[in-house]
Amino acid sequence: MEKTQITITATIAAGISKVWEYYTNPAHITNWNFATPDWQCPKAENDLRAGGKYFARMEAKDGSFGFDFEAVYDEVVDQKKLIYTLADGRQVRTEFKDLDGTSTKVTTIFDAETENDVEMQRAGWQAILDNFKRYVEAN
């Protein structure tokens, strides 16, 4: 069975070094890694190297639901690309492209899971990326 891949993207009004730092540093990840204001990411860890682990705790602020988002990096290219495999075997690839020194395009392509509708997955991941964009541009 062929895997369905979903692509999301955002152009962020910030240089690539800032975008990379905010995307990969756990001190920043906890401030943007959620889709809606009623969710939070109280803990994140990131061992940014091939074979290193990524961990983010994502949960509803009211405590009604939460989950651990875990992955292992397959490839890390500083300020250019992150490829990792999720615990369920799906792969995620995020690319960072310097557009003009003052803006950066972030594109993520990920294997869809089979439990939820593709559009729901796209909307959820895009909402998190949009939250990242807002966070970077406000700080």
N, C-alpha and C positions, 0 to 999 in steps of 0.2 A: 504494500500500500504506500502510495506516494505521500510524503509529508506536505502539509499546507504550510506555507511560509507567509508571515505577515510583516509588512514594512511600515514603520512609523518614522517621522522626521520632524525636526524643528531647526529653525535658524535663530541663533542666539546672538544678541548684540553684545559680544564680549570676545576678546582674543582667545586663541586656542589654549594657551597655557592656563588661563583662569578657568575656562570651561573644563579642561581635563582635571584640574585640581578639585573643583567643586563636584565633579562627577565621581571621582575616585577616593576622596578623603572621607573617612567615616564621620568626622566632625561636621562635614557638610551633608553627607548622605542622609543623616537623621533629620535634617531640616526640609528635605524635598521629596523623599521617597515614599509618596503616598498619592492616591488619585483624587481624594476629596478631603475637605477640611475636617471631617469627622473621623478621619483615620490618622495614624501616626506611625513613625518608624523610631521606636525608642532606643534601638540598639543596632549598630552596624559594625562589621569587621571586614577588612579587605587586605588580603595578602597578594599584592599586585605583581604576580609573576606566573609564568607557566607552571602549572601544578599547584599554585596557590589557591586558597579558598576565599570565596566571597560569602558573607552571611548578612542578612538583614531581617530583623523581626518586624513584621508588619501587623498592625492590629487596630481594631476599632477603638476609639477613645473611650467608649462606654464599656469596654471589656467584653462585649458580646461575641466577638470573633477575632481570631488572629492566626497567623501562620508564619513559619520560618521560610524565607526565600534563600536557598543555598545553591551554590554552584562551584565548579572548579575551573580555573582558567586553562584554556588550551593554548592561547597565544595572547601576548601583551606587547604592543608596539607603542612606545611612549608617544602620547599626543596624536596618535593616528588610529589605533584599532584595539579592540578588546573582543576576544572570542572565548566563550565559556560554555560549559555543558551543565545543565541543571540536573538535580538529583534524579529526575525521571527520564534522563537521557536526551531531552530536547536541547538543541543548540541555539545560542544567541550570539549575534555578531553586531557590534556597535562600532561605527566609523566616525571619526572626527575630521572635518575638512575645513582648513583655514580659507575663508573666502576672500578677505582683503586686509587682514591684520586687525580688524576691529569687529569682525563677526565670524561665527563658526557654525557650520552645518553639522548636526548630529543625526545620524541615520542608524536605526536599529532594525535588524531583520531577525525574526525569531520563528522557531517551529511552533505552530499552534498545538495546543493540547486538545483532547477529544471530548472533554466534559462540557465545555462551554462554547456557545456560538462564536464563530470567527469574528463577527463584528463587535461582539461584547469584549472579546480579548483585545482587539485593535483599539477600541475606545478606552479600555482600562489602561493599557500600556501608554497610549497617546496622552491620556490625562496625567500620568506620572511624568512623562517627558515635558509636557506643558508646564507642570508645576516646577520642574527643574529649571526651565527657561525663565519663569517668573522669579525664582529664587536667585539665580545668577544675576539677572538684570537689575534686581533690587539691592544687591550687595556689592 
